[in-house]
C-alpha cells in the first residue's frame, strides 16, 4: 500500500479549489472556502467490468 495521498482537485461540496491536507487524520482535506473537512478513500474494485 502506498503512503501517498490522493489529491482532490476540488471540494465535493462547493467546487472550490482552496484545499489543504487536514491534520485530523489520514486522507482528510480541509476546504477553506466552505469550512468543511472531508476524506478521500479508495473503496475497492468491481468484481468485473461494467458494460456501457
ModelCIF file with pLDDT and N, C-alpha, C, O atoms, coordinates in Angstrom:
data_MODEL
#
_entry.id   MODEL 
#
_entity.id                         1 
_entity.type                       polymer 
_entity.pdbx_number_of_molecules   1 
#
_entity_poly.entity_id                      1 
_entity_poly.type                           'polypeptide(L)' 
_entity_poly.nstd_linkage                   no 
_entity_poly.nstd_monomer                   no 
_entity_poly.pdbx_seq_one_letter_code       
;(UNK)(UNK)(UNK)(UNK)(UNK)(UNK)(UNK)(UNK)(UNK)(UNK)(UNK)(UNK)(UNK)(UNK)(UNK)(UNK)
(UNK)(UNK)(UNK)(UNK)(UNK)(UNK)(UNK)(UNK)(UNK)(UNK)(UNK)(UNK)(UNK)(UNK)(UNK)(UNK)
(UNK)(UNK)(UNK)(UNK)(UNK)(UNK)(UNK)(UNK)(UNK)(UNK)(UNK)(UNK)(UNK)(UNK)(UNK)(UNK)
(UNK)(UNK)(UNK)(UNK)
;
_entity_poly.pdbx_seq_one_letter_code_can   XXXXXXXXXXXXXXXXXXXXXXXXXXXXXXXXXXXXXXXXXXXXXXXXXXXX 
_entity_poly.pdbx_strand_id                 A 
#
loop_
_entity_poly_seq.entity_id 
_entity_poly_seq.num 
_entity_poly_seq.mon_id 
_entity_poly_seq.hetero 
1 1  UNK n 
1 2  UNK n 
1 3  UNK n 
1 4  UNK n 
1 5  UNK n 
1 6  UNK n 
1 7  UNK n 
1 8  UNK n 
1 9  UNK n 
1 10 UNK n 
1 11 UNK n 
1 12 UNK n 
1 13 UNK n 
1 14 UNK n 
1 15 UNK n 
1 16 UNK n 
1 17 UNK n 
1 18 UNK n 
1 19 UNK n 
1 20 UNK n 
1 21 UNK n 
1 22 UNK n 
1 23 UNK n 
1 24 UNK n 
1 25 UNK n 
1 26 UNK n 
1 27 UNK n 
1 28 UNK n 
1 29 UNK n 
1 30 UNK n 
1 31 UNK n 
1 32 UNK n 
1 33 UNK n 
1 34 UNK n 
1 35 UNK n 
1 36 UNK n 
1 37 UNK n 
1 38 UNK n 
1 39 UNK n 
1 40 UNK n 
1 41 UNK n 
1 42 UNK n 
1 43 UNK n 
1 44 UNK n 
1 45 UNK n 
1 46 UNK n 
1 47 UNK n 
1 48 UNK n 
1 49 UNK n 
1 50 UNK n 
1 51 UNK n 
1 52 UNK n 
#
_struct_asym.id          A 
_struct_asym.entity_id   1 
#
loop_
_ma_qa_metric.id 
_ma_qa_metric.mode 
_ma_qa_metric.name 
_ma_qa_metric.software_group_id 
_ma_qa_metric.type 
1 global pLDDT . pLDDT 
2 local  pLDDT . pLDDT 
#
_ma_qa_metric_global.metric_id      1 
_ma_qa_metric_global.metric_value   84.17 
_ma_qa_metric_global.model_id       1 
_ma_qa_metric_global.ordinal_id     1 
#
loop_
_ma_qa_metric_local.label_asym_id 
_ma_qa_metric_local.label_comp_id 
_ma_qa_metric_local.label_seq_id 
_ma_qa_metric_local.metric_id 
_ma_qa_metric_local.metric_value 
_ma_qa_metric_local.model_id 
_ma_qa_metric_local.ordinal_id 
A UNK 1  2 50.00 1 1  
A UNK 2  2 56.00 1 2  
A UNK 3  2 59.00 1 3  
A UNK 4  2 62.00 1 4  
A UNK 5  2 59.00 1 5  
A UNK 6  2 66.00 1 6  
A UNK 7  2 84.00 1 7  
A UNK 8  2 90.00 1 8  
A UNK 9  2 93.00 1 9  
A UNK 10 2 95.00 1 10 
A UNK 11 2 95.00 1 11 
A UNK 12 2 94.00 1 12 
A UNK 13 2 95.00 1 13 
A UNK 14 2 97.00 1 14 
A UNK 15 2 95.00 1 15 
A UNK 16 2 96.00 1 16 
A UNK 17 2 95.00 1 17 
A UNK 18 2 93.00 1 18 
A UNK 19 2 94.00 1 19 
A UNK 20 2 93.00 1 20 
A UNK 21 2 91.00 1 21 
A UNK 22 2 89.00 1 22 
A UNK 23 2 84.00 1 23 
A UNK 24 2 73.00 1 24 
A UNK 25 2 70.00 1 25 
A UNK 26 2 76.00 1 26 
A UNK 27 2 79.00 1 27 
A UNK 28 2 89.00 1 28 
A UNK 29 2 93.00 1 29 
A UNK 30 2 95.00 1 30 
A UNK 31 2 96.00 1 31 
A UNK 32 2 95.00 1 32 
A UNK 33 2 96.00 1 33 
A UNK 34 2 97.00 1 34 
A UNK 35 2 94.00 1 35 
A UNK 36 2 95.00 1 36 
A UNK 37 2 93.00 1 37 
A UNK 38 2 92.00 1 38 
A UNK 39 2 88.00 1 39 
A UNK 40 2 82.00 1 40 
A UNK 41 2 79.00 1 41 
A UNK 42 2 79.00 1 42 
A UNK 43 2 82.00 1 43 
A UNK 44 2 85.00 1 44 
A UNK 45 2 85.00 1 45 
A UNK 46 2 83.00 1 46 
A UNK 47 2 84.00 1 47 
A UNK 48 2 82.00 1 48 
A UNK 49 2 74.00 1 49 
A UNK 50 2 71.00 1 50 
A UNK 51 2 73.00 1 51 
A UNK 52 2 72.00 1 52 
#
loop_
_atom_site.group_PDB 
_atom_site.id 
_atom_site.type_symbol 
_atom_site.label_atom_id 
_atom_site.label_alt_id 
_atom_site.label_comp_id 
_atom_site.label_asym_id 
_atom_site.label_entity_id 
_atom_site.label_seq_id 
_atom_site.pdbx_PDB_ins_code 
_atom_site.Cartn_x 
_atom_site.Cartn_y 
_atom_site.Cartn_z 
_atom_site.occupancy 
_atom_site.B_iso_or_equiv 
_atom_site.pdbx_formal_charge 
_atom_site.auth_seq_id 
_atom_site.auth_comp_id 
_atom_site.auth_asym_id 
_atom_site.auth_atom_id 
_atom_site.pdbx_PDB_model_num 
ATOM 1   N N  . UNK A 1 1  ? 0.841   -1.172 0.000   1.00 50.00 ? 1  UNK A N  1 
ATOM 2   C CA . UNK A 1 1  ? 0.000   0.000  0.000   1.00 50.00 ? 1  UNK A CA 1 
ATOM 3   C C  . UNK A 1 1  ? 0.886   1.235  0.000   1.00 50.00 ? 1  UNK A C  1 
ATOM 4   O O  . UNK A 1 1  ? 1.953   1.252  0.615   1.00 50.00 ? 1  UNK A O  1 
ATOM 5   N N  . UNK A 1 2  ? 0.445   2.233  -0.674  1.00 56.00 ? 2  UNK A N  1 
ATOM 6   C CA . UNK A 1 2  ? 1.196   3.475  -0.801  1.00 56.00 ? 2  UNK A CA 1 
ATOM 7   C C  . UNK A 1 2  ? 0.898   4.415  0.368   1.00 56.00 ? 2  UNK A C  1 
ATOM 8   O O  . UNK A 1 2  ? -0.218  4.434  0.888   1.00 56.00 ? 2  UNK A O  1 
ATOM 9   N N  . UNK A 1 3  ? 1.886   5.183  0.771   1.00 59.00 ? 3  UNK A N  1 
ATOM 10  C CA . UNK A 1 3  ? 1.700   6.169  1.837   1.00 59.00 ? 3  UNK A CA 1 
ATOM 11  C C  . UNK A 1 3  ? 1.373   7.550  1.286   1.00 59.00 ? 3  UNK A C  1 
ATOM 12  O O  . UNK A 1 3  ? 1.211   8.494  2.060   1.00 59.00 ? 3  UNK A O  1 
ATOM 13  N N  . UNK A 1 4  ? 1.272   7.688  -0.028  1.00 62.00 ? 4  UNK A N  1 
ATOM 14  C CA . UNK A 1 4  ? 0.962   8.991  -0.621  1.00 62.00 ? 4  UNK A CA 1 
ATOM 15  C C  . UNK A 1 4  ? -0.534  9.241  -0.595  1.00 62.00 ? 4  UNK A C  1 
ATOM 16  O O  . UNK A 1 4  ? -1.331  8.302  -0.606  1.00 62.00 ? 4  UNK A O  1 
ATOM 17  N N  . UNK A 1 5  ? -0.906  10.493 -0.560  1.00 59.00 ? 5  UNK A N  1 
ATOM 18  C CA . UNK A 1 5  ? -2.314  10.884 -0.528  1.00 59.00 ? 5  UNK A CA 1 
ATOM 19  C C  . UNK A 1 5  ? -2.869  11.040 -1.940  1.00 59.00 ? 5  UNK A C  1 
ATOM 20  O O  . UNK A 1 5  ? -2.148  11.427 -2.860  1.00 59.00 ? 5  UNK A O  1 
ATOM 21  N N  . UNK A 1 6  ? -4.138  10.739 -2.101  1.00 66.00 ? 6  UNK A N  1 
ATOM 22  C CA . UNK A 1 6  ? -4.839  11.104 -3.324  1.00 66.00 ? 6  UNK A CA 1 
ATOM 23  C C  . UNK A 1 6  ? -5.191  12.574 -3.192  1.00 66.00 ? 6  UNK A C  1 
ATOM 24  O O  . UNK A 1 6  ? -5.787  12.987 -2.197  1.00 66.00 ? 6  UNK A O  1 
ATOM 25  N N  . UNK A 1 7  ? -4.833  13.346 -4.166  1.00 84.00 ? 7  UNK A N  1 
ATOM 26  C CA . UNK A 1 7  ? -5.081  14.778 -4.088  1.00 84.00 ? 7  UNK A CA 1 
ATOM 27  C C  . UNK A 1 7  ? -6.367  15.130 -4.818  1.00 84.00 ? 7  UNK A C  1 
ATOM 28  O O  . UNK A 1 7  ? -6.440  14.987 -6.039  1.00 84.00 ? 7  UNK A O  1 
ATOM 29  N N  . UNK A 1 8  ? -7.390  15.592 -4.088  1.00 90.00 ? 8  UNK A N  1 
ATOM 30  C CA . UNK A 1 8  ? -8.606  16.021 -4.770  1.00 90.00 ? 8  UNK A CA 1 
ATOM 31  C C  . UNK A 1 8  ? -8.354  17.338 -5.502  1.00 90.00 ? 8  UNK A C  1 
ATOM 32  O O  . UNK A 1 8  ? -7.573  18.168 -5.038  1.00 90.00 ? 8  UNK A O  1 
ATOM 33  N N  . UNK A 1 9  ? -9.002  17.524 -6.622  1.00 93.00 ? 9  UNK A N  1 
ATOM 34  C CA . UNK A 1 9  ? -8.829  18.730 -7.412  1.00 93.00 ? 9  UNK A CA 1 
ATOM 35  C C  . UNK A 1 9  ? -9.775  19.847 -6.980  1.00 93.00 ? 9  UNK A C  1 
ATOM 36  O O  . UNK A 1 9  ? -9.501  21.024 -7.216  1.00 93.00 ? 9  UNK A O  1 
ATOM 37  N N  . UNK A 1 10 ? -10.895 19.474 -6.343  1.00 95.00 ? 10 UNK A N  1 
ATOM 38  C CA . UNK A 1 10 ? -11.874 20.457 -5.909  1.00 95.00 ? 10 UNK A CA 1 
ATOM 39  C C  . UNK A 1 10 ? -12.688 19.891 -4.749  1.00 95.00 ? 10 UNK A C  1 
ATOM 40  O O  . UNK A 1 10 ? -12.717 18.679 -4.533  1.00 95.00 ? 10 UNK A O  1 
ATOM 41  N N  . UNK A 1 11 ? -13.337 20.765 -4.016  1.00 95.00 ? 11 UNK A N  1 
ATOM 42  C CA . UNK A 1 11 ? -14.190 20.368 -2.896  1.00 95.00 ? 11 UNK A CA 1 
ATOM 43  C C  . UNK A 1 11 ? -15.469 19.726 -3.442  1.00 95.00 ? 11 UNK A C  1 
ATOM 44  O O  . UNK A 1 11 ? -16.106 20.292 -4.331  1.00 95.00 ? 11 UNK A O  1 
ATOM 45  N N  . UNK A 1 12 ? -15.856 18.552 -2.924  1.00 94.00 ? 12 UNK A N  1 
ATOM 46  C CA . UNK A 1 12 ? -17.086 17.909 -3.416  1.00 94.00 ? 12 UNK A CA 1 
ATOM 47  C C  . UNK A 1 12 ? -18.361 18.631 -2.977  1.00 94.00 ? 12 UNK A C  1 
ATOM 48  O O  . UNK A 1 12 ? -19.441 18.321 -3.478  1.00 94.00 ? 12 UNK A O  1 
ATOM 49  N N  . UNK A 1 13 ? -18.258 19.583 -2.055  1.00 95.00 ? 13 UNK A N  1 
ATOM 50  C CA . UNK A 1 13 ? -19.429 20.309 -1.557  1.00 95.00 ? 13 UNK A CA 1 
ATOM 51  C C  . UNK A 1 13 ? -19.661 21.631 -2.274  1.00 95.00 ? 13 UNK A C  1 
ATOM 52  O O  . UNK A 1 13 ? -20.785 21.941 -2.670  1.00 95.00 ? 13 UNK A O  1 
ATOM 53  N N  . UNK A 1 14 ? -18.584 22.418 -2.443  1.00 97.00 ? 14 UNK A N  1 
ATOM 54  C CA . UNK A 1 14 ? -18.775 23.746 -3.034  1.00 97.00 ? 14 UNK A CA 1 
ATOM 55  C C  . UNK A 1 14 ? -18.057 23.926 -4.377  1.00 97.00 ? 14 UNK A C  1 
ATOM 56  O O  . UNK A 1 14 ? -18.324 24.889 -5.096  1.00 97.00 ? 14 UNK A O  1 
ATOM 57  N N  . UNK A 1 15 ? -17.147 23.002 -4.720  1.00 95.00 ? 15 UNK A N  1 
ATOM 58  C CA . UNK A 1 15 ? -16.467 23.073 -6.003  1.00 95.00 ? 15 UNK A CA 1 
ATOM 59  C C  . UNK A 1 15 ? -15.220 23.940 -6.032  1.00 95.00 ? 15 UNK A C  1 
ATOM 60  O O  . UNK A 1 15 ? -14.557 24.026 -7.066  1.00 95.00 ? 15 UNK A O  1 
ATOM 61  N N  . UNK A 1 16 ? -14.889 24.580 -4.927  1.00 96.00 ? 16 UNK A N  1 
ATOM 62  C CA . UNK A 1 16 ? -13.694 25.434 -4.881  1.00 96.00 ? 16 UNK A CA 1 
ATOM 63  C C  . UNK A 1 16 ? -12.424 24.594 -4.845  1.00 96.00 ? 16 UNK A C  1 
ATOM 64  O O  . UNK A 1 16 ? -12.464 23.406 -4.528  1.00 96.00 ? 16 UNK A O  1 
ATOM 65  N N  . UNK A 1 17 ? -11.304 25.218 -5.169  1.00 95.00 ? 17 UNK A N  1 
ATOM 66  C CA . UNK A 1 17 ? -10.024 24.515 -5.239  1.00 95.00 ? 17 UNK A CA 1 
ATOM 67  C C  . UNK A 1 17 ? -9.068  24.886 -4.110  1.00 95.00 ? 17 UNK A C  1 
ATOM 68  O O  . UNK A 1 17 ? -7.898  24.507 -4.150  1.00 95.00 ? 17 UNK A O  1 
ATOM 69  N N  . UNK A 1 18 ? -9.542  25.618 -3.105  1.00 93.00 ? 18 UNK A N  1 
ATOM 70  C CA . UNK A 1 18 ? -8.710  26.061 -1.986  1.00 93.00 ? 18 UNK A CA 1 
ATOM 71  C C  . UNK A 1 18 ? -8.672  24.968 -0.912  1.00 93.00 ? 18 UNK A C  1 
ATOM 72  O O  . UNK A 1 18 ? -9.312  25.100 0.131   1.00 93.00 ? 18 UNK A O  1 
ATOM 73  N N  . UNK A 1 19 ? -7.925  23.894 -1.165  1.00 94.00 ? 19 UNK A N  1 
ATOM 74  C CA . UNK A 1 19 ? -7.866  22.733 -0.277  1.00 94.00 ? 19 UNK A CA 1 
ATOM 75  C C  . UNK A 1 19 ? -6.490  22.585 0.350   1.00 94.00 ? 19 UNK A C  1 
ATOM 76  O O  . UNK A 1 19 ? -5.468  22.882 -0.269  1.00 94.00 ? 19 UNK A O  1 
ATOM 77  N N  . UNK A 1 20 ? -6.487  22.114 1.603   1.00 93.00 ? 20 UNK A N  1 
ATOM 78  C CA . UNK A 1 20 ? -5.254  21.823 2.316   1.00 93.00 ? 20 UNK A CA 1 
ATOM 79  C C  . UNK A 1 20 ? -5.414  20.480 3.015   1.00 93.00 ? 20 UNK A C  1 
ATOM 80  O O  . UNK A 1 20 ? -6.520  20.147 3.440   1.00 93.00 ? 20 UNK A O  1 
ATOM 81  N N  . UNK A 1 21 ? -4.335  19.692 3.149   1.00 91.00 ? 21 UNK A N  1 
ATOM 82  C CA . UNK A 1 21 ? -4.432  18.444 3.920   1.00 91.00 ? 21 UNK A CA 1 
ATOM 83  C C  . UNK A 1 21 ? -4.843  18.747 5.354   1.00 91.00 ? 21 UNK A C  1 
ATOM 84  O O  . UNK A 1 21 ? -4.378  19.721 5.947   1.00 91.00 ? 21 UNK A O  1 
ATOM 85  N N  . UNK A 1 22 ? -5.708  17.918 5.906   1.00 89.00 ? 22 UNK A N  1 
ATOM 86  C CA . UNK A 1 22 ? -6.177  18.100 7.278   1.00 89.00 ? 22 UNK A CA 1 
ATOM 87  C C  . UNK A 1 22 ? -5.255  17.389 8.245   1.00 89.00 ? 22 UNK A C  1 
ATOM 88  O O  . UNK A 1 22 ? -4.732  16.316 7.944   1.00 89.00 ? 22 UNK A O  1 
ATOM 89  N N  . UNK A 1 23 ? -5.060  17.983 9.397   1.00 84.00 ? 23 UNK A N  1 
ATOM 90  C CA . UNK A 1 23 ? -4.257  17.362 10.451  1.00 84.00 ? 23 UNK A CA 1 
ATOM 91  C C  . UNK A 1 23 ? -5.085  16.335 11.216  1.00 84.00 ? 23 UNK A C  1 
ATOM 92  O O  . UNK A 1 23 ? -4.541  15.596 12.036  1.00 84.00 ? 23 UNK A O  1 
ATOM 93  N N  . UNK A 1 24 ? -6.402  16.278 10.959  1.00 73.00 ? 24 UNK A N  1 
ATOM 94  C CA . UNK A 1 24 ? -7.298  15.398 11.720  1.00 73.00 ? 24 UNK A CA 1 
ATOM 95  C C  . UNK A 1 24 ? -7.045  13.915 11.471  1.00 73.00 ? 24 UNK A C  1 
ATOM 96  O O  . UNK A 1 24 ? -7.301  13.099 12.356  1.00 73.00 ? 24 UNK A O  1 
ATOM 97  N N  . UNK A 1 25 ? -6.554  13.547 10.298  1.00 70.00 ? 25 UNK A N  1 
ATOM 98  C CA . UNK A 1 25 ? -6.336  12.140 10.037  1.00 70.00 ? 25 UNK A CA 1 
ATOM 99  C C  . UNK A 1 25 ? -5.929  11.871 8.608   1.00 70.00 ? 25 UNK A C  1 
ATOM 100 O O  . UNK A 1 25 ? -5.912  12.774 7.773   1.00 70.00 ? 25 UNK A O  1 
ATOM 101 N N  . UNK A 1 26 ? -5.603  10.626 8.333   1.00 76.00 ? 26 UNK A N  1 
ATOM 102 C CA . UNK A 1 26 ? -5.147  10.220 7.013   1.00 76.00 ? 26 UNK A CA 1 
ATOM 103 C C  . UNK A 1 26 ? -6.256  10.383 5.982   1.00 76.00 ? 26 UNK A C  1 
ATOM 104 O O  . UNK A 1 26 ? -7.373  9.911  6.191   1.00 76.00 ? 26 UNK A O  1 
ATOM 105 N N  . UNK A 1 27 ? -5.957  11.038 4.887   1.00 79.00 ? 27 UNK A N  1 
ATOM 106 C CA . UNK A 1 27 ? -6.918  11.221 3.815   1.00 79.00 ? 27 UNK A CA 1 
ATOM 107 C C  . UNK A 1 27 ? -7.851  12.392 4.016   1.00 79.00 ? 27 UNK A C  1 
ATOM 108 O O  . UNK A 1 27 ? -8.726  12.621 3.181   1.00 79.00 ? 27 UNK A O  1 
ATOM 109 N N  . UNK A 1 28 ? -7.698  13.136 5.085   1.00 89.00 ? 28 UNK A N  1 
ATOM 110 C CA . UNK A 1 28 ? -8.570  14.266 5.361   1.00 89.00 ? 28 UNK A CA 1 
ATOM 111 C C  . UNK A 1 28 ? -8.123  15.519 4.628   1.00 89.00 ? 28 UNK A C  1 
ATOM 112 O O  . UNK A 1 28 ? -6.929  15.793 4.509   1.00 89.00 ? 28 UNK A O  1 
ATOM 113 N N  . UNK A 1 29 ? -9.095  16.274 4.142   1.00 93.00 ? 29 UNK A N  1 
ATOM 114 C CA . UNK A 1 29 ? -8.828  17.529 3.435   1.00 93.00 ? 29 UNK A CA 1 
ATOM 115 C C  . UNK A 1 29 ? -9.732  18.607 3.986   1.00 93.00 ? 29 UNK A C  1 
ATOM 116 O O  . UNK A 1 29 ? -10.890 18.342 4.309   1.00 93.00 ? 29 UNK A O  1 
ATOM 117 N N  . UNK A 1 30 ? -9.214  19.832 4.098   1.00 95.00 ? 30 UNK A N  1 
ATOM 118 C CA . UNK A 1 30 ? -9.975  20.989 4.560   1.00 95.00 ? 30 UNK A CA 1 
ATOM 119 C C  . UNK A 1 30 ? -10.230 21.912 3.382   1.00 95.00 ? 30 UNK A C  1 
ATOM 120 O O  . UNK A 1 30 ? -9.319  22.228 2.617   1.00 95.00 ? 30 UNK A O  1 
ATOM 121 N N  . UNK A 1 31 ? -11.480 22.341 3.242   1.00 96.00 ? 31 UNK A N  1 
ATOM 122 C CA . UNK A 1 31 ? -11.823 23.344 2.239   1.00 96.00 ? 31 UNK A CA 1 
ATOM 123 C C  . UNK A 1 31 ? -11.899 24.681 2.950   1.00 96.00 ? 31 UNK A C  1 
ATOM 124 O O  . UNK A 1 31 ? -12.723 24.862 3.847   1.00 96.00 ? 31 UNK A O  1 
ATOM 125 N N  . UNK A 1 32 ? -11.051 25.615 2.560   1.00 95.00 ? 32 UNK A N  1 
ATOM 126 C CA . UNK A 1 32 ? -11.030 26.912 3.213   1.00 95.00 ? 32 UNK A CA 1 
ATOM 127 C C  . UNK A 1 32 ? -12.111 27.845 2.671   1.00 95.00 ? 32 UNK A C  1 
ATOM 128 O O  . UNK A 1 32 ? -12.317 28.927 3.219   1.00 95.00 ? 32 UNK A O  1 
ATOM 129 N N  . UNK A 1 33 ? -12.796 27.447 1.615   1.00 96.00 ? 33 UNK A N  1 
ATOM 130 C CA . UNK A 1 33 ? -13.881 28.266 1.072   1.00 96.00 ? 33 UNK A CA 1 
ATOM 131 C C  . UNK A 1 33 ? -15.190 28.020 1.828   1.00 96.00 ? 33 UNK A C  1 
ATOM 132 O O  . UNK A 1 33 ? -15.892 28.974 2.165   1.00 96.00 ? 33 UNK A O  1 
ATOM 133 N N  . UNK A 1 34 ? -15.530 26.746 2.101   1.00 97.00 ? 34 UNK A N  1 
ATOM 134 C CA . UNK A 1 34 ? -16.800 26.447 2.778   1.00 97.00 ? 34 UNK A CA 1 
ATOM 135 C C  . UNK A 1 34 ? -16.604 25.904 4.193   1.00 97.00 ? 34 UNK A C  1 
ATOM 136 O O  . UNK A 1 34 ? -17.579 25.574 4.869   1.00 97.00 ? 34 UNK A O  1 
ATOM 137 N N  . UNK A 1 35 ? -15.350 25.808 4.647   1.00 94.00 ? 35 UNK A N  1 
ATOM 138 C CA . UNK A 1 35 ? -15.009 25.379 6.015   1.00 94.00 ? 35 UNK A CA 1 
ATOM 139 C C  . UNK A 1 35 ? -15.444 23.956 6.328   1.00 94.00 ? 35 UNK A C  1 
ATOM 140 O O  . UNK A 1 35 ? -15.790 23.650 7.469   1.00 94.00 ? 35 UNK A O  1 
ATOM 141 N N  . UNK A 1 36 ? -15.428 23.086 5.328   1.00 95.00 ? 36 UNK A N  1 
ATOM 142 C CA . UNK A 1 36 ? -15.766 21.684 5.556   1.00 95.00 ? 36 UNK A CA 1 
ATOM 143 C C  . UNK A 1 36 ? -14.499 20.845 5.524   1.00 95.00 ? 36 UNK A C  1 
ATOM 144 O O  . UNK A 1 36 ? -13.515 21.204 4.878   1.00 95.00 ? 36 UNK A O  1 
ATOM 145 N N  . UNK A 1 37 ? -14.538 19.724 6.229   1.00 93.00 ? 37 UNK A N  1 
ATOM 146 C CA . UNK A 1 37 ? -13.451 18.748 6.222   1.00 93.00 ? 37 UNK A CA 1 
ATOM 147 C C  . UNK A 1 37 ? -14.031 17.456 5.661   1.00 93.00 ? 37 UNK A C  1 
ATOM 148 O O  . UNK A 1 37 ? -15.099 17.017 6.088   1.00 93.00 ? 37 UNK A O  1 
ATOM 149 N N  . UNK A 1 38 ? -13.333 16.846 4.703   1.00 92.00 ? 38 UNK A N  1 
ATOM 150 C CA . UNK A 1 38 ? -13.801 15.601 4.091   1.00 92.00 ? 38 UNK A CA 1 
ATOM 151 C C  . UNK A 1 38 ? -12.620 14.669 3.884   1.00 92.00 ? 38 UNK A C  1 
ATOM 152 O O  . UNK A 1 38 ? -11.468 15.092 3.972   1.00 92.00 ? 38 UNK A O  1 
ATOM 153 N N  . UNK A 1 39 ? -12.902 13.403 3.611   1.00 88.00 ? 39 UNK A N  1 
ATOM 154 C CA . UNK A 1 39 ? -11.845 12.430 3.374   1.00 88.00 ? 39 UNK A CA 1 
ATOM 155 C C  . UNK A 1 39 ? -11.956 11.856 1.975   1.00 88.00 ? 39 UNK A C  1 
ATOM 156 O O  . UNK A 1 39 ? -13.038 11.792 1.391   1.00 88.00 ? 39 UNK A O  1 
ATOM 157 N N  . UNK A 1 40 ? -10.820 11.442 1.457   1.00 82.00 ? 40 UNK A N  1 
ATOM 158 C CA . UNK A 1 40 ? -10.753 10.743 0.180   1.00 82.00 ? 40 UNK A CA 1 
ATOM 159 C C  . UNK A 1 40 ? -10.326 9.321  0.512   1.00 82.00 ? 40 UNK A C  1 
ATOM 160 O O  . UNK A 1 40 ? -9.293  9.110  1.147   1.00 82.00 ? 40 UNK A O  1 
ATOM 161 N N  . UNK A 1 41 ? -11.120 8.350  0.083   1.00 79.00 ? 41 UNK A N  1 
ATOM 162 C CA . UNK A 1 41 ? -10.843 6.972  0.442   1.00 79.00 ? 41 UNK A CA 1 
ATOM 163 C C  . UNK A 1 41 ? -11.112 6.060  -0.748  1.00 79.00 ? 41 UNK A C  1 
ATOM 164 O O  . UNK A 1 41 ? -12.115 6.217  -1.444  1.00 79.00 ? 41 UNK A O  1 
ATOM 165 N N  . UNK A 1 42 ? -10.223 5.118  -0.973  1.00 79.00 ? 42 UNK A N  1 
ATOM 166 C CA . UNK A 1 42 ? -10.399 4.136  -2.036  1.00 79.00 ? 42 UNK A CA 1 
ATOM 167 C C  . UNK A 1 42 ? -11.351 3.061  -1.531  1.00 79.00 ? 42 UNK A C  1 
ATOM 168 O O  . UNK A 1 42 ? -11.096 2.441  -0.499  1.00 79.00 ? 42 UNK A O  1 
ATOM 169 N N  . UNK A 1 43 ? -12.435 2.839  -2.245  1.00 82.00 ? 43 UNK A N  1 
ATOM 170 C CA . UNK A 1 43 ? -13.451 1.884  -1.816  1.00 82.00 ? 43 UNK A CA 1 
ATOM 171 C C  . UNK A 1 43 ? -13.222 0.468  -2.286  1.00 82.00 ? 43 UNK A C  1 
ATOM 172 O O  . UNK A 1 43 ? -13.706 -0.469 -1.651  1.00 82.00 ? 43 UNK A O  1 
ATOM 173 N N  . UNK A 1 44 ? -12.495 0.274  -3.385  1.00 85.00 ? 44 UNK A N  1 
ATOM 174 C CA . UNK A 1 44 ? -12.249 -1.058 -3.918  1.00 85.00 ? 44 UNK A CA 1 
ATOM 175 C C  . UNK A 1 44 ? -12.474 -1.121 -5.413  1.00 85.00 ? 44 UNK A C  1 
ATOM 176 O O  . UNK A 1 44 ? -12.716 -0.104 -6.063  1.00 85.00 ? 44 UNK A O  1 
ATOM 177 N N  . UNK A 1 45 ? -12.393 -2.313 -5.943  1.00 85.00 ? 45 UNK A N  1 
ATOM 178 C CA . UNK A 1 45 ? -12.596 -2.551 -7.359  1.00 85.00 ? 45 UNK A CA 1 
ATOM 179 C C  . UNK A 1 45 ? -13.833 -3.416 -7.570  1.00 85.00 ? 45 UNK A C  1 
ATOM 180 O O  . UNK A 1 45 ? -14.172 -4.246 -6.727  1.00 85.00 ? 45 UNK A O  1 
ATOM 181 N N  . UNK A 1 46 ? -14.494 -3.218 -8.686  1.00 83.00 ? 46 UNK A N  1 
ATOM 182 C CA . UNK A 1 46 ? -15.610 -4.089 -9.044  1.00 83.00 ? 46 UNK A CA 1 
ATOM 183 C C  . UNK A 1 46 ? -15.096 -5.475 -9.383  1.00 83.00 ? 46 UNK A C  1 
ATOM 184 O O  . UNK A 1 46 ? -13.967 -5.623 -9.851  1.00 83.00 ? 46 UNK A O  1 
ATOM 185 N N  . UNK A 1 47 ? -15.908 -6.484 -9.152  1.00 84.00 ? 47 UNK A N  1 
ATOM 186 C CA . UNK A 1 47 ? -15.508 -7.850 -9.456  1.00 84.00 ? 47 UNK A CA 1 
ATOM 187 C C  . UNK A 1 47 ? -15.316 -8.050 -10.957 1.00 84.00 ? 47 UNK A C  1 
ATOM 188 O O  . UNK A 1 47 ? -14.437 -8.803 -11.375 1.00 84.00 ? 47 UNK A O  1 
ATOM 189 N N  . UNK A 1 48 ? -16.131 -7.383 -11.766 1.00 82.00 ? 48 UNK A N  1 
ATOM 190 C CA . UNK A 1 48 ? -15.986 -7.435 -13.223 1.00 82.00 ? 48 UNK A CA 1 
ATOM 191 C C  . UNK A 1 48 ? -16.361 -6.084 -13.804 1.00 82.00 ? 48 UNK A C  1 
ATOM 192 O O  . UNK A 1 48 ? -17.028 -5.279 -13.154 1.00 82.00 ? 48 UNK A O  1 
ATOM 193 N N  . UNK A 1 49 ? -15.936 -5.848 -15.009 1.00 74.00 ? 49 UNK A N  1 
ATOM 194 C CA . UNK A 1 49 ? -16.184 -4.566 -15.662 1.00 74.00 ? 49 UNK A CA 1 
ATOM 195 C C  . UNK A 1 49 ? -17.677 -4.367 -15.913 1.00 74.00 ? 49 UNK A C  1 
ATOM 196 O O  . UNK A 1 49 ? -18.407 -5.324 -16.170 1.00 74.00 ? 49 UNK A O  1 
ATOM 197 N N  . UNK A 1 50 ? -18.111 -3.134 -15.837 1.00 71.00 ? 50 UNK A N  1 
ATOM 198 C CA . UNK A 1 50 ? -19.499 -2.779 -16.103 1.00 71.00 ? 50 UNK A CA 1 
ATOM 199 C C  . UNK A 1 50 ? -19.627 -2.469 -17.575 1.00 71.00 ? 50 UNK A C  1 
ATOM 200 O O  . UNK A 1 50 ? -18.869 -1.655 -18.101 1.00 71.00 ? 50 UNK A O  1 
ATOM 201 N N  . UNK A 1 51 ? -20.586 -3.111 -18.262 1.00 73.00 ? 51 UNK A N  1 
ATOM 202 C CA . UNK A 1 51 ? -20.814 -2.851 -19.673 1.00 73.00 ? 51 UNK A CA 1 
ATOM 203 C C  . UNK A 1 51 ? -21.491 -1.508 -19.849 1.00 73.00 ? 51 UNK A C  1 
ATOM 204 O O  . UNK A 1 51 ? -22.420 -1.175 -19.113 1.00 73.00 ? 51 UNK A O  1 
ATOM 205 N N  . UNK A 1 52 ? -21.029 -0.733 -20.824 1.00 72.00 ? 52 UNK A N  1 
ATOM 206 C CA . UNK A 1 52 ? -21.628 0.585  -21.101 1.00 72.00 ? 52 UNK A CA 1 
ATOM 207 C C  . UNK A 1 52 ? -22.379 0.564  -22.376 1.00 72.00 ? 52 UNK A C  1 
ATOM 208 O O  . UNK A 1 52 ? -22.949 1.580  -22.773 1.00 72.00 ? 52 UNK A O  1 
#
